[in-house]
Amino acid sequence: MENDKQEVYAVRENKQSRYDKRLIAKVVKEVENGLPRKEANRIYGLGRATLDGWMRDFGSLEYQQNLKRKSYTNLQKRTIVTAIDQGRLTVREAKIMYNIKTEKIIRNWIFKHKLEKVEVHRENIPPMVNKNEPPEKDFEKEDLQKALKEAELKITALNTLIDVAEEQLKIDIRKKSGAKQF
């Protein structure tokens, strides 16, 4: 007959008393080894916040780094999206280079960036060809394209400045949709 050695932990007398440190270490180790948190909560009768706190306070550094959700500043997002737009990176390369969990995150950034962009819509009417008239419209078109590119660069620069200011000053400069107006 095998001896089942069951560890006995100090029992909590009430909700304000602390859990046994050995129990905490055991639960943290089991979760790090793959036990789902919901299952650990059910088995040991823990609250979600309790287990989250234990994992944060007593979990190994490696576990915390793998689990931790990374947050990116607007400046970082815009830099990545701009690199992709300019063809310097693909979405997959950006995911690997910046250690982003999924490509979907980057695609969402690209979608939001395109919504932010101010797009100029011109109706494209085919010009009537007159052989006697000099091709001045080509110069106009080039000038308009230059102006458009300059405007887009200014918009990008201003958005970047706002992002930097928001990050350094820790205030929201942009108006948020749905905000109450007084």
Secondary structure, DSSP 8 states (H G I E B T S, - for coil): -------------STTS---HHHHHHHHHHHHTT--HHHHHHHHT--HHHHHHHHHHHS-HHHHHHH------HHHHHHHHHHHHTTSS-HHHHHHHTT-S-HHHHHHHHHHHHHHS-------------TTS---HHHHHHHHHHHHHHHHHHHHHHHHHHHHHHHHHT---S--TT----
